[in-house]
Amino acid sequence: MNPSVDALRATFDTAIGRAADVRGDTIVFIDAARSFEILKWLKETPGQEYNYLVDVTAVEYRDAERPIEVAYFLRSLHRRADLRVKVELPQDQPLRVDSVVPLWHGANWLEREVYDMFGISFPGHPDLRRILMWETYAEGHPLRKDFPLRGRFSRALEELSIAETFNELPEGMKERLRRGDRGKVPYSE
């Protein structure tokens, strides 16, 4: 087990939950209310120095009773050590965890992606808005388990408008599209 887990327990006591080694990776669960403080300690404390945030993502399990997890993958470049830190967010409460952008500027787009795909908000984020879906997309969060596999109703409208556009094309172009003939790209040879 990564020695950072014992140091975390000694420093933060009950704010540190279970920890496990899974296929060579140490995963430690922390209290959401103290996540910023704990992650800051992991970054700035001599002997820890997790100065590189590799990724921020989220996990929602099929079991609706299980909390959604926000997962941080940290690396100490100096020590060549990795640590996965997870925060559990009960689904019956607001999905929010403090932003770590003030600690790692690279978290900016990562947190925006988690917000966009899972609906988890990050108080303190400098520009929390959608990054993958368009700004006016109001149909939910595509990586949530309650999101339908085929999308929602507006997708059908979009496909309908594509079909209507196809009907407005010149006959020659429609025929080429039916055959799958894309034609020649100028200067491609």
TORDOSE-205653 format. One record per residue: chain; residue number from 1; residue in three letters; x, y, z of N, C-alpha, C in turn. Coordinates in Angstrom, 1 decimal, m for minus. Atoms other than C-alpha are relative to their C-alpha. Layout:
<nodes>
NODE;A;NUM;Ala;X;Y;Z;X;Y;Z;X;Y;Z
...
</nodes>
This chain:
<nodes>
NODE;A;1;Met;0.9;m1.2;0.0;0.0;0.0;0.0;0.9;1.2;0.0
NODE;A;2;Asn;m0.7;m1.3;0.1;1.2;3.5;m0.8;0.1;0.6;1.4
NODE;A;3;Pro;m0.1;m0.6;m1.3;2.6;5.1;2.4;m0.7;1.3;0.2
NODE;A;4;Ser;0.8;m1.2;m0.2;0.6;8.2;1.7;m1.3;m0.2;0.7
NODE;A;5;Val;1.3;0.4;m0.7;m2.5;6.4;3.0;0.2;0.2;1.5
NODE;A;6;Asp;m0.2;m0.1;m1.4;m1.0;6.1;6.5;0.2;1.5;0.4
NODE;A;7;Ala;m0.3;m1.5;m0.3;0.2;9.8;6.4;m1.4;0.7;0.0
NODE;A;8;Leu;1.4;m0.6;0.0;m3.4;10.8;5.4;m0.8;m0.3;1.2
NODE;A;9;Arg;0.7;0.4;m1.2;m4.9;8.8;8.2;0.5;0.8;1.3
NODE;A;10;Ala;m0.6;m0.7;m1.1;m2.5;10.4;10.7;m0.4;1.4;0.1
NODE;A;11;Thr;0.3;m1.5;0.1;m3.3;13.9;9.5;m1.4;0.3;0.0
NODE;A;12;Phe;1.4;m0.4;0.1;m7.0;13.8;8.7;m1.0;m1.0;0.7
NODE;A;13;Asp;0.7;0.9;m0.8;m8.2;10.9;10.8;m1.3;m0.5;m0.7
NODE;A;14;Thr;1.2;0.6;0.5;m11.9;10.2;10.1;m0.4;0.5;m1.4
NODE;A;15;Ala;0.3;m0.5;1.3;m11.9;12.2;6.9;0.5;m1.0;m1.1
NODE;A;16;Ile;m0.5;1.0;0.9;m10.1;9.3;5.3;m0.7;m1.3;0.2
NODE;A;17;Gly;0.8;1.2;0.0;m12.2;6.3;4.5;0.8;m1.2;m0.3
NODE;A;18;Arg;m0.7;1.2;0.3;m11.3;2.9;3.2;1.1;0.2;m1.0
NODE;A;19;Ala;m1.0;m0.1;1.0;m8.2;2.3;1.1;0.3;m1.5;m0.4
NODE;A;20;Ala;m0.3;1.3;0.5;m7.2;m0.6;m1.1;1.0;0.1;m1.1
NODE;A;21;Asp;m0.8;0.2;1.2;m4.6;m1.8;m3.5;m0.7;m0.9;m1.0
NODE;A;22;Val;0.7;0.7;1.1;m6.2;m2.8;m6.8;1.0;m0.1;m1.2
NODE;A;23;Arg;m0.9;0.2;1.1;m3.9;m4.3;m9.4;1.2;1.0;0.0
NODE;A;24;Gly;m1.2;m0.8;m0.1;m0.9;m2.3;m8.1;m0.3;1.5;0.2
NODE;A;25;Asp;0.3;m1.4;m0.3;m2.8;1.0;m7.7;m0.7;0.2;1.4
NODE;A;26;Thr;0.6;m0.2;m1.3;m3.6;2.4;m4.3;m1.2;1.0;m0.2
NODE;A;27;Ile;1.2;m0.9;0.0;m7.1;3.9;m4.0;m0.4;0.3;1.4
NODE;A;28;Val;0.4;m0.4;m1.3;m8.1;5.9;m1.0;m1.3;0.9;m0.1
NODE;A;29;Phe;1.2;m0.7;0.0;m11.6;7.3;m0.3;0.1;1.1;1.1
NODE;A;30;Ile;0.0;m1.2;m0.9;m11.9;10.8;1.3;m1.3;0.6;0.2
NODE;A;31;Asp;1.2;m0.7;m0.3;m14.6;12.9;2.8;m0.2;1.2;m1.0
NODE;A;32;Ala;0.2;m1.1;1.0;m16.2;15.2;0.2;0.1;1.4;0.6
NODE;A;33;Ala;0.0;m1.3;m0.6;m16.5;18.1;2.6;1.4;0.5;0.2
NODE;A;34;Arg;m1.3;m0.4;m0.3;m12.8;18.1;3.2;1.0;m0.3;m1.2
NODE;A;35;Ser;m0.7;0.4;1.1;m11.7;17.1;m0.3;1.1;1.0;m0.4
NODE;A;36;Phe;m1.0;m1.0;0.4;m10.0;20.4;m1.2;1.2;0.0;0.9
NODE;A;37;Glu;m1.0;0.0;m1.0;m8.1;20.5;2.0;1.0;m1.2;m0.1
NODE;A;38;Ile;m0.8;1.2;0.1;m6.9;16.9;1.6;0.8;0.0;m1.2
NODE;A;39;Leu;m0.8;m0.1;1.3;m5.9;17.3;m2.0;1.1;1.0;0.0
NODE;A;40;Lys;m1.0;m1.1;m0.2;m4.1;20.5;m1.2;1.2;m0.6;0.8
NODE;A;41;Trp;m1.0;0.5;m0.8;m2.2;18.7;1.5;0.9;m1.0;m0.8
NODE;A;42;Leu;m0.7;0.9;0.8;m1.3;15.9;m0.9;1.0;0.6;m1.0
NODE;A;43;Lys;m0.8;m0.7;1.0;0.1;18.4;m3.4;1.2;0.7;0.7
NODE;A;44;Glu;m1.0;m1.0;m0.5;2.0;20.8;m1.1;0.8;m0.6;1.2
NODE;A;45;Thr;m0.7;0.4;m1.1;3.2;18.7;1.8;1.3;m0.7;m0.4
NODE;A;46;Pro;m1.2;0.7;0.3;6.9;17.7;1.7;m0.1;m1.5;0.3
NODE;A;47;Gly;0.1;1.4;m0.2;7.2;14.0;1.3;m1.2;m0.6;m0.7
NODE;A;48;Gln;1.1;0.4;0.8;3.9;13.8;m0.6;0.2;0.5;m1.4
NODE;A;49;Glu;m0.3;m0.7;1.2;4.2;16.3;m3.4;m0.6;m0.6;m1.3
NODE;A;50;Tyr;0.7;0.5;1.2;1.6;14.9;m5.8;m0.3;1.3;m0.8
NODE;A;51;Asn;0.1;m1.3;0.8;2.2;17.8;m8.2;m0.6;m0.1;m1.4
NODE;A;52;Tyr;0.5;0.2;1.3;0.7;16.3;m11.3;m1.4;m0.7;0.1
NODE;A;53;Leu;1.4;0.5;0.1;m3.1;15.8;m11.7;m0.1;m0.7;m1.4
NODE;A;54;Val;0.0;0.7;1.2;m3.3;13.1;m14.3;m1.4;0.0;m0.6
NODE;A;55;Asp;1.3;0.0;0.5;m7.1;12.9;m14.5;m1.0;0.3;1.1
NODE;A;56;Val;1.1;0.0;m0.9;m10.4;13.7;m12.9;m1.2;m0.6;m0.8
NODE;A;57;Thr;1.1;0.6;0.7;m13.4;11.6;m13.8;m1.0;m0.4;1.0
NODE;A;58;Ala;1.0;0.4;m0.9;m16.5;10.1;m12.3;m0.5;m1.4;m0.4
NODE;A;59;Val;0.5;1.3;0.3;m18.1;6.7;m12.0;m1.4;m0.1;0.7
NODE;A;60;Glu;1.4;0.3;m0.5;m21.8;5.8;m11.6;m0.2;m1.4;m0.2
NODE;A;61;Tyr;0.2;1.4;0.1;m22.6;2.2;m10.9;m1.5;m0.2;m0.3
NODE;A;62;Arg;1.4;0.4;0.3;m25.8;0.4;m12.0;m0.9;0.1;1.2
NODE;A;63;Asp;0.7;0.0;m1.3;m26.9;0.1;m8.4;m0.3;1.4;0.4
NODE;A;64;Ala;0.4;m1.4;m0.3;m28.9;3.3;m7.8;0.3;0.4;1.5
NODE;A;65;Glu;m0.3;m0.3;m1.5;m28.1;3.0;m4.0;1.4;0.4;0.2
NODE;A;66;Arg;m1.4;m0.3;m0.2;m24.4;3.3;m4.5;0.3;1.4;m0.4
NODE;A;67;Pro;m0.3;m1.4;0.3;m22.9;6.8;m4.5;0.7;0.1;m1.4
NODE;A;68;Ile;m0.8;m0.3;1.2;m21.4;8.4;m7.6;1.4;0.3;0.6
NODE;A;69;Glu;m1.4;m0.3;m0.4;m17.6;8.6;m7.3;0.7;1.0;m0.9
NODE;A;70;Val;m0.9;m0.8;0.8;m15.4;11.4;m8.4;1.4;m0.5;0.3
NODE;A;71;Ala;m1.3;0.6;m0.1;m12.0;10.0;m9.0;1.1;0.9;m0.5
NODE;A;72;Tyr;m1.2;m0.8;0.3;m8.7;11.9;m9.0;1.2;m0.9;m0.1
NODE;A;73;Phe;m1.2;0.8;0.2;m5.6;10.3;m10.4;1.2;0.9;0.2
NODE;A;74;Leu;m1.1;m0.9;m0.4;m2.5;12.0;m8.8;1.3;m0.7;m0.2
NODE;A;75;Arg;m1.4;0.5;0.2;1.2;11.5;m9.6;1.0;1.0;0.7
NODE;A;76;Ser;m1.1;m0.8;m0.5;4.2;12.7;m7.7;1.2;m0.3;m0.9
NODE;A;77;Leu;m1.1;0.2;1.0;6.8;13.2;m10.4;1.3;m0.2;0.6
NODE;A;78;His;m1.3;0.1;m0.7;9.6;13.7;m8.0;0.2;m1.4;0.7
NODE;A;79;Arg;m0.1;1.3;m0.7;8.8;10.5;m6.0;m0.4;m1.2;m0.9
NODE;A;80;Arg;0.4;1.1;0.9;7.5;8.5;m9.0;m1.1;m0.9;0.6
NODE;A;81;Ala;1.1;0.8;m0.8;4.4;7.5;m7.0;m1.3;0.5;m0.5
NODE;A;82;Asp;1.3;m0.3;0.4;0.8;7.4;m8.0;m1.0;m0.3;1.1
NODE;A;83;Leu;1.1;0.1;m1.0;m2.4;7.7;m5.9;m1.3;0.3;m0.7
NODE;A;84;Arg;1.3;m0.3;0.4;m6.0;7.4;m6.8;m0.8;0.4;1.2
NODE;A;85;Val;0.8;m0.5;m1.1;m8.3;9.5;m4.6;m1.4;0.1;m0.5
NODE;A;86;Lys;1.4;0.0;0.4;m12.0;9.0;m4.7;m0.9;0.7;1.1
NODE;A;87;Val;1.0;m0.7;m0.9;m14.9;11.1;m3.2;m1.3;m0.6;m0.4
NODE;A;88;Glu;1.3;0.5;0.3;m18.3;9.5;m2.9;m1.1;1.0;0.2
NODE;A;89;Leu;1.1;m1.0;0.0;m21.4;11.6;m3.6;m1.3;m0.7;0.0
NODE;A;90;Pro;1.3;0.6;0.0;m24.7;10.2;m2.5;m1.0;0.6;m1.0
NODE;A;91;Gln;0.8;m0.4;1.1;m27.2;10.3;m5.3;m1.3;0.8;0.5
NODE;A;92;Asp;1.2;m0.7;m0.5;m30.0;11.6;m3.0;0.3;1.4;0.5
NODE;A;93;Gln;m0.5;m1.3;m0.4;m28.0;14.8;m2.3;0.6;0.7;m1.2
NODE;A;94;Pro;m0.6;m0.7;1.2;m26.7;17.6;m4.6;1.4;m0.6;m0.3
NODE;A;95;Leu;m1.3;0.6;0.4;m23.8;16.2;m6.6;1.0;1.2;m0.2
NODE;A;96;Arg;m0.9;m1.1;0.0;m21.0;18.7;m5.8;1.2;m0.3;0.9
NODE;A;97;Val;m1.2;0.1;m0.7;m17.4;18.7;m4.7;0.9;1.2;m0.4
NODE;A;98;Asp;m0.8;m1.2;0.2;m15.0;21.6;m4.4;1.0;m0.1;m1.2
NODE;A;99;Ser;m0.9;0.0;1.1;m13.0;22.5;m7.5;1.4;0.0;0.4
NODE;A;100;Val;m1.4;0.1;m0.2;m9.3;21.7;m7.6;0.8;0.9;m1.0
NODE;A;101;Val;m0.6;m0.8;0.9;m8.6;24.2;m10.3;1.0;1.0;0.7
NODE;A;102;Pro;m1.0;m0.8;m0.6;m6.9;26.5;m7.8;1.3;m0.7;0.4
NODE;A;103;Leu;m1.2;0.8;m0.3;m4.4;23.6;m7.1;0.7;m0.4;m1.3
NODE;A;104;Trp;m0.5;0.5;1.3;m4.0;22.2;m10.6;m0.8;0.7;m1.1
NODE;A;105;His;0.7;m0.7;1.1;m4.9;24.5;m13.5;m0.6;m1.0;m1.1
NODE;A;106;Gly;0.4;1.0;1.0;m5.2;21.4;m15.7;m1.3;m0.6;0.3
NODE;A;107;Ala;1.3;0.6;m0.3;m8.3;20.4;m13.8;m1.2;0.8;m0.6
NODE;A;108;Asn;1.1;m0.9;0.6;m10.3;23.2;m15.6;m0.8;m0.8;m0.9
NODE;A;109;Trp;0.8;0.8;1.0;m11.4;21.1;m18.6;m0.4;m1.3;0.5
NODE;A;110;Leu;0.4;1.4;m0.5;m11.4;17.8;m16.7;m1.3;0.2;0.8
NODE;A;111;Glu;1.3;m0.2;m0.8;m14.0;19.2;m14.2;m1.1;0.4;m0.9
NODE;A;112;Arg;1.1;m0.4;0.9;m16.0;20.7;m17.0;m0.5;m1.3;m0.7
NODE;A;113;Glu;0.4;1.2;0.6;m16.1;17.3;m18.7;m0.9;m0.8;1.0
NODE;A;114;Val;0.8;0.8;m1.0;m17.3;15.6;m15.5;m1.4;0.7;0.3
NODE;A;115;Tyr;1.2;m0.8;m0.1;m19.9;18.4;m15.1;m0.9;m0.3;m1.2
NODE;A;116;Asp;0.8;0.1;1.2;m21.1;18.0;m18.7;m0.5;m1.4;m0.1
NODE;A;117;Met;0.4;1.4;0.2;m21.2;14.2;m18.7;m0.8;m0.6;1.2
NODE;A;118;Phe;0.7;0.6;m1.2;m22.4;13.4;m15.1;m0.8;1.0;0.8
NODE;A;119;Gly;0.8;m1.0;m0.7;m23.9;16.7;m13.8;0.5;0.3;1.4
NODE;A;120;Ile;m0.6;m0.3;m1.3;m21.5;17.0;m10.9;0.5;1.5;0.0
NODE;A;121;Ser;m0.5;m1.4;0.0;m20.9;20.7;m10.0;1.3;0.1;0.9
NODE;A;122;Phe;m1.2;m0.2;m0.7;m17.6;22.0;m8.7;0.1;1.5;0.4
NODE;A;123;Pro;m0.1;m1.4;m0.6;m18.0;25.1;m6.5;1.4;0.5;0.0
NODE;A;124;Gly;m1.3;m0.6;0.1;m15.1;27.4;m7.0;0.7;m0.1;m1.4
NODE;A;125;His;m0.6;0.1;1.3;m14.5;26.5;m10.6;m0.2;1.3;m0.7
NODE;A;126;Pro;0.1;m1.3;0.6;m13.7;29.6;m12.7;m0.9;0.1;m1.2
NODE;A;127;Asp;0.8;m0.1;1.2;m15.8;28.7;m15.7;m0.7;m1.3;m0.3
NODE;A;128;Leu;0.7;1.3;0.1;m18.1;25.7;m15.1;m1.1;0.1;m1.0
NODE;A;129;Arg;1.0;0.1;1.0;m20.0;25.1;m18.3;0.3;m1.2;m0.8
NODE;A;130;Arg;m0.2;1.2;0.8;m20.5;22.4;m20.8;1.2;0.1;m0.9
NODE;A;131;Ile;m1.2;0.0;0.8;m17.4;21.4;m22.8;m0.2;m1.0;m1.2
NODE;A;132;Leu;0.1;1.0;1.1;m18.5;18.4;m25.0;m1.4;0.2;m0.7
NODE;A;133;Met;1.4;m0.2;0.6;m22.3;19.0;m25.5;m0.1;1.5;m0.2
NODE;A;134;Trp;0.2;m1.4;0.3;m23.5;22.3;m26.8;m0.7;0.7;1.2
NODE;A;135;Glu;0.5;m0.8;m1.2;m24.4;25.1;m24.3;m1.5;m0.1;0.3
NODE;A;136;Thr;1.4;0.0;m0.2;m28.1;24.9;m24.8;m0.6;m1.4;0.2
NODE;A;137;Tyr;0.4;1.4;m0.2;m28.2;21.1;m24.4;m0.7;m0.2;1.4
NODE;A;138;Ala;0.8;0.1;m1.2;m30.9;20.5;m21.8;m0.6;m1.3;0.3
NODE;A;139;Glu;0.6;1.3;m0.1;m31.5;16.8;m22.0;0.6;m0.9;1.1
NODE;A;140;Gly;m0.6;0.9;m1.0;m29.4;15.6;m19.1;1.5;m0.1;m0.2
NODE;A;141;His;m1.5;0.2;0.1;m25.9;14.2;m18.8;0.2;m1.4;m0.5
NODE;A;142;Pro;m0.1;1.2;0.8;m25.0;11.5;m21.3;0.6;m1.2;0.7
NODE;A;143;Leu;m0.6;1.1;m0.6;m22.9;9.3;m19.0;m0.7;m0.5;1.2
NODE;A;144;Arg;0.8;0.4;m1.1;m25.5;9.0;m16.3;m0.8;m1.3;m0.4
NODE;A;145;Lys;0.7;1.3;0.2;m27.2;5.6;m16.0;m1.5;0.2;m0.4
NODE;A;146;Asp;1.4;m0.2;0.4;m30.7;7.2;m16.4;m0.1;0.6;m1.3
NODE;A;147;Phe;0.1;m0.5;1.4;m29.8;8.6;m19.8;m0.2;m1.1;m1.0
NODE;A;148;Pro;0.3;1.1;0.9;m31.3;6.6;m22.6;1.1;m0.3;m1.0
NODE;A;149;Leu;m1.1;0.3;0.9;m28.9;4.8;m24.9;m0.1;0.7;m1.3
NODE;A;150;Arg;0.2;m0.6;1.3;m30.4;6.3;m28.0;m0.2;1.5;0.1
NODE;A;151;Gly;0.2;m1.4;m0.1;m30.6;9.8;m26.6;m1.4;0.4;0.3
NODE;A;152;Arg;1.3;m0.5;m0.3;m33.7;11.9;m26.1;m0.7;0.5;m1.3
NODE;A;153;Phe;0.8;m0.3;1.1;m36.4;13.3;m28.3;0.6;1.0;m1.0
NODE;A;154;Ser;m0.5;m0.9;0.9;m34.5;16.2;m29.8;1.0;m0.6;m1.0
NODE;A;155;Arg;m0.8;0.8;0.9;m32.1;13.7;m31.4;m0.9;m0.4;m1.2
NODE;A;156;Ala;0.9;0.4;1.1;m35.1;12.4;m33.4;m0.3;1.2;m0.9
NODE;A;157;Leu;0.2;m1.2;0.8;m35.8;16.0;m34.5;1.2;0.4;m0.9
NODE;A;158;Glu;m1.2;m0.2;0.8;m32.2;16.4;m35.6;0.1;m0.9;m1.2
NODE;A;159;Glu;0.0;0.9;1.1;m32.4;13.3;m37.6;m1.0;0.3;m1.1
NODE;A;160;Leu;1.1;m0.4;0.9;m35.7;14.4;m39.1;0.5;1.2;m0.9
NODE;A;161;Ser;m0.5;m1.1;0.8;m34.1;17.7;m40.2;1.1;m0.4;m1.0
NODE;A;162;Ile;m1.0;0.5;1.0;m31.2;15.8;m41.8;m0.7;m0.7;m1.2
NODE;A;163;Ala;0.7;0.6;1.0;m33.7;13.7;m43.7;m0.7;1.0;m0.9
NODE;A;164;Glu;0.7;m1.0;0.8;m35.6;16.8;m44.8;1.1;0.7;m0.9
NODE;A;165;Thr;m1.0;m0.7;0.8;m32.3;18.4;m46.0;0.4;m0.9;m1.1
NODE;A;166;Phe;m0.3;1.0;1.1;m31.5;15.2;m48.0;m1.0;0.2;m1.1
NODE;A;167;Asn;1.0;m0.1;1.0;m34.7;15.6;m49.8;0.1;1.3;m0.9
NODE;A;168;Glu;m0.2;m1.3;0.7;m33.7;19.2;m50.8;1.2;0.0;m0.9
NODE;A;169;Leu;m1.2;0.1;0.8;m30.5;18.0;m52.5;m0.3;m0.2;m1.4
NODE;A;170;Pro;0.2;0.3;1.5;m30.1;17.9;m56.3;0.0;m1.5;m0.2
NODE;A;171;Glu;0.1;1.5;0.2;m31.0;14.4;m57.7;1.3;m0.6;m0.2
NODE;A;172;Gly;m1.4;0.6;0.3;m27.4;13.8;m58.9;0.7;m0.2;1.3
NODE;A;173;Met;m0.7;0.1;m1.3;m26.0;14.4;m55.4;m0.7;m1.1;0.8
NODE;A;174;Lys;0.7;1.0;m0.8;m28.7;12.2;m53.8;0.4;m1.4;m0.5
NODE;A;175;Glu;m0.4;1.3;0.6;m27.8;9.4;m56.2;1.4;m0.4;0.4
NODE;A;176;Arg;m1.4;0.2;m0.4;m24.1;9.7;m55.5;0.1;m0.5;1.5
NODE;A;177;Leu;0.0;0.4;m1.4;m24.8;9.5;m51.7;m0.6;m1.3;0.2
NODE;A;178;Arg;0.6;1.3;m0.1;m27.1;6.5;m52.2;1.1;m1.1;m0.3
NODE;A;179;Arg;m1.0;1.0;0.5;m24.2;4.7;m54.0;1.2;0.0;0.9
NODE;A;180;Gly;m1.2;m0.1;m0.8;m21.7;5.8;m51.4;1.2;0.6;m0.7
NODE;A;181;Asp;m1.0;m0.6;0.8;m19.7;7.6;m54.1;0.3;1.4;0.6
NODE;A;182;Arg;m0.3;m1.3;m0.6;m17.9;10.5;m52.4;0.7;0.9;m1.0
NODE;A;183;Gly;m0.6;m0.9;1.0;m16.3;11.8;m55.6;1.5;0.1;0.3
NODE;A;184;Lys;m1.4;m0.2;m0.2;m12.7;12.9;m55.9;0.2;1.3;0.7
NODE;A;185;Val;m0.4;m1.2;m0.7;m11.1;15.4;m53.6;1.0;0.7;m0.9
NODE;A;186;Pro;m1.0;m0.6;0.9;m9.3;18.0;m55.7;1.4;0.0;0.7
NODE;A;187;Tyr;m1.4;0.0;m0.4;m5.5;17.8;m55.5;0.4;m1.2;1.0
NODE;A;188;Ser;m0.2;1.0;m1.0;m5.7;14.5;m53.6;1.0;m1.1;m0.5
NODE;A;189;Glu;m0.9;1.0;0.6;m3.4;12.6;m56.0;1.4;0.5;m0.1
</nodes>
